[in-house]
């Protein structure tokens, strides 16, 4: 099961007032982001924050509609989602660091002279 899907299904009670709205928003965001051409911008040298800003600007009309249905109670859910995303970042970073570590390891045959 995808970790984000697990998150969506197990966040009952975090979005207190109308959890349907926040989960609808997460699904919208996930679908839009998966169809967004972020890697093209990365290849062109655009930094991740600017890619995010470009994404939001492109989708601002729909985003504003969703923002109208969200309120301060949804901040807890957004905070939890941000923590999950930060944890995913650290997992990828640790995997990358391990790959780099393995690239540096050299096997030495001490029997050779």
C-alpha positions in Angstrom: 0.0 0.0 0.0 1.3 3.5 -0.9 2.3 5.4 2.3 0.2 8.4 1.3 -2.9 6.3 0.7 -2.3 4.7 4.1 -2.1 8.3 5.5 -5.3 9.3 3.9 -7.2 6.3 5.2 -5.9 6.6 8.7 -6.2 10.3 9.4 -9.7 10.2 10.8 -10.1 12.7 13.6 -7.2 14.8 12.6 -9.3 17.0 10.2 -11.9 17.7 12.8 -14.7 19.7 11.1 -15.1 18.3 7.6 -12.5 15.7 6.8 -14.1 15.1 3.4 -12.8 18.5 2.2 -9.2 18.0 3.2 -9.1 14.5 1.8 -10.7 15.7 -1.4 -8.1 18.4 -1.5 -5.2 15.8 -1.0 -6.6 13.6 -3.8 -6.9 16.7 -6.1 -3.3 17.7 -5.3 -2.0 14.2 -5.7 -3.6 13.8 -9.1 -2.6 17.2 -10.4 1.0 16.8 -9.1 1.4 13.4 -10.7 0.4 14.9 -14.1 2.6 17.9 -13.7 5.9 18.1 -15.7 8.1 19.0 -12.7 11.1 17.0 -14.0 11.3 19.1 -17.2 11.7 22.2 -15.0 14.3 20.5 -12.9 16.3 19.6 -16.1 16.1 23.3 -17.0 17.7 24.3 -13.7 14.6 25.5 -11.9 14.8 25.0 -8.1 12.2 22.9 -6.3 10.6 25.9 -4.5 10.1 27.7 -7.9 8.7 24.5 -9.4 6.1 24.4 -6.5 5.3 28.1 -7.1 4.8 27.4 -10.8 2.6 24.5 -10.1 0.4 26.5 -7.7 0.2 29.4 -10.1 -0.9 27.1 -12.9 -3.6 25.6 -10.7 -4.5 28.7 -8.7 -8.2 28.8 -9.8 -8.9 25.3 -8.6 -6.7 25.8 -5.6 -8.6 28.9 -4.5 -11.9 26.9 -4.7 -10.5 24.3 -2.4 -9.0 26.8 0.0 -12.5 28.2 0.5 -13.6 24.9 1.9 -10.6 24.5 4.3 -10.2 26.2 7.7 -7.9 26.3 10.7 -9.0 22.8 11.8 -7.4 21.5 8.6 -4.0 22.9 9.6 -3.4 19.8 11.9 -3.9 17.5 8.9 -1.6 19.7 6.7 1.0 19.6 9.5 0.8 15.8 9.6 1.1 15.6 5.8 4.2 17.9 5.9 5.8 15.7 8.5 5.2 12.6 6.4 6.7 14.4 3.4 9.7 15.5 5.4 10.2 11.9 6.6 10.0 10.7 2.9 12.7 13.2 2.0 15.0 11.9 4.8 14.4 8.3 3.6 15.4 9.2 0.1 18.4 11.1 1.4 19.6 8.2 3.5 19.2 5.8 0.5 21.2 8.2 -1.6 23.9 8.5 1.0 24.1 4.7 1.3 24.5 4.4 -2.5 27.3 7.0 -2.4 29.0 5.1 0.4 28.9 1.9 -1.5 30.5 3.7 -4.5 33.4 4.7 -2.3 34.0 1.2 -0.9 37.0 -0.5 -2.6 37.7 -4.1 -2.1 41.4 -4.8 -1.6 42.9 -8.2 -2.2 45.6 -8.5 0.5 46.9 -11.7 -1.0 48.2 -9.9 -4.1 51.6 -8.4 -3.8 
